Amino acid sequence: MTHAATHTSDRSGGGIGFRLSVMMFLQFFIWGAWYTTIAVYMANHGMETQTFWPFTVNPVAAVAAPFFVGLVADRFFETQKVLGVLHLVGGLVLLAVPGLTGNPTAFVLALLLYNLCYMPTLGLSSSLAFHNIQDQEKQFPRIRVWGTIGWIVAGLFISFVLGRFTTTQPEQTPMPLRAAAIASLLLGVYCFTLPKTPAPARGQAVSARSVVGLDAFAQLGSRPFYVFIISAFLICIPLAVYYNFTQLFLQAAKVQNIAATQTLGQMSEMLFMLAMPFMFARLGVKWMLVAGMAAWVARYALFAAAAPNAVFWMIALGILLHGVCYDFFFVTGQIYVDKKSTAAIRGQAQGFFVFVTYGVGMLIGAYVAGQVYNRFLAGATALTLDRWQSFWWLPAAFAAFVLVFFALAFNDRGAETRTAPRSSPAEAQPMAPPA
């Protein structure tokens, strides 16, 4: 058997799937450990009016990520090595963040530096996975679901393991930040064991358009794709509200295990992720995306209805809908982008999707949500439950507007045709063994 054939067999077998799944597990354990707890930590350390900043620097870093990926990762270095270095540096920065708690400006700037390391890894980890699998619709959800499991484990670990070492809520302590930092260092080392994934744009001319992903956007461009990108950008504005303020809402509703409660969303996400191949065959791209946005509307409506009396089952159901919200829109979106792209622009295309969603969309969403929240706060240290009700109706209405726009404007018949498994690059040219 030739080397190329051996490598192709490995790519289609369980070995590479397991290795990529471990990567996804750690990738999202890190994010889940600090992202769902940081607002509670800040609110309990004299920074209650500044809790929107972590959710602002995060998308700022996502905006910057395509420039780094386009200039460095796509042209000069193998993907797995770039991932390793970014996670190692990010882990060291995150270890230093709790020591800056007394200085809010330094605290936020350190989080910005960390996110500048982390956010490029989202697009890089997806493009590395897509490069090493053959059937996106069938294999990618099975790999990506381990990222969801990693997020779940992070929340349970914080509430039920770290909670044993403190008399207060662990979210109020620096322990979640330190847990995320240690996981980042572990993933940094692990990335150097992943399959050798060459720089996809090596030798190509550098231009601002290609760096930010506009060349990829131009190649992908069509009316349906434009509608999709506009909708993805807009839906991230209410998404920023969920990530920023759900943890504070749970605290106001007297929920004890905040991090663990939020993992209900990832538990449902895991189930829907596994069901995605089945759902794709019956719904297709458009109605998968529509269902995801409809779940957004329902989630915020449930939060608003539950707020005055802190009705836990309604809050829990709203969180459980996160599985539909995230999987049916974002994972479907990643697959849609990959279906529309070619091997030459795959990394740029995924980076552009991250730029539009977790970058510009979440940046604007975090800023708007922070301003609205502070207006509702009006000098108090926390919102009353009645004020929370009025607050949650705003993202519900915005998500409903995006849903109607997308349902009426999007139609891409070509994307509804299931693609055949993509031939391995190993068949076209020999690939070096994993580094």
Secondary structure, DSSP 8 states (H G I E B T S, - for coil): --HHHHHHHHHHSHHHHHHHHHHHHHHHHHHHHHHTTHHHHHHTTT-GGGTTSHHHHHHHHHHHHHHHIIIIITTTS-HHHHHHHHHHHHHHHHHHGGGGTT-HHHHHHHHHHHHHHHTHHHHHHHHHHHHT-S-HHHHHHHHHHHHHHHHHHHHHIIIIIGGGG-SS-GGGSSHHHHHHHHHHHHHHHHHTTS-----TTTT----HHHHHTHHHHHHH--HHHHHHHHHHHHHHHHHHHHHHHHHHHHHHTT-S-HHHHHHHHHHHHHHHHHHHHHHHHHHHHHHHHHHHHHHHHHHHHHHHHHGGGT-HHHHHHHHHTHHHHHIIIIIHHHHHHHHHS-GGGHHHHHHHHHIIIIIIIHHHHHHHHHHHHHHHHTT-SS--HHHHHHHHHHHHHHHHHHHHHHHHH---GGGGS-------HHHHS------
